[in-house]
Structure formats: structure tokens, C-alpha cells
Amino acid sequence: MNDLDKTFWLPNESNLGQLEILDLGANHLTGLDPQTLTKFPSLKHLLIERNMIESLPNELPETLQSLEVLWASHNRIKEIPHFLTAMKVL
């Protein structure tokens, strides 16, 4: 647990384009910043379990086209977003 708080974001100068696995599990995140997600074009695994996220950004399919695994259990998401079924690999 990193004890991150609120919405996950990174400064614009961050260069993480080759990152394939991002584990943000077991923090206090309430959301994911869509602009921040664009910094991870190669991301294949996004682990956001055990947070307080209520919804996933609608931009998720466009920004994370390489995504294969989304682990989002134990959050406050009440329904599965329709765009998850449209993603090619997930």
C-alpha cells in the first residue's frame, strides 16, 4: 500500500511510455485521471483493486489500447461500464 489519496495523476514531463504493468492497488484512490492514462500507451496490466474508485473513465478504451488485464475488484464501482465489452483484448 502506497497510501496514495484521491485521483491518480502524473506531471506532464513523466516518461513512462514503455511501462507494461501498473499496480495502484490498496490505496485510497477515488478515480483515475484520463489525461494521466495517456502516458501509458504500452500498459497491459492495470491493477487498481482495493481502492475507493466509483467509476472508470470513459476514455479508458482509447487511452489504453494495449490493456489486457484490468483488476478492479473491491472498489465502489456499482456497474460494469459498457465500453469494457467493446475492448478488443480485455
Secondary structure, DSSP 8 states (H G I E B T S, - for coil): ----EEEE---TT---TT--EEE--SSEEEEE-HHHHTT-TT--EEE--SS------TTHHHH-TT--EEE--SSS--S--THHHH-S--
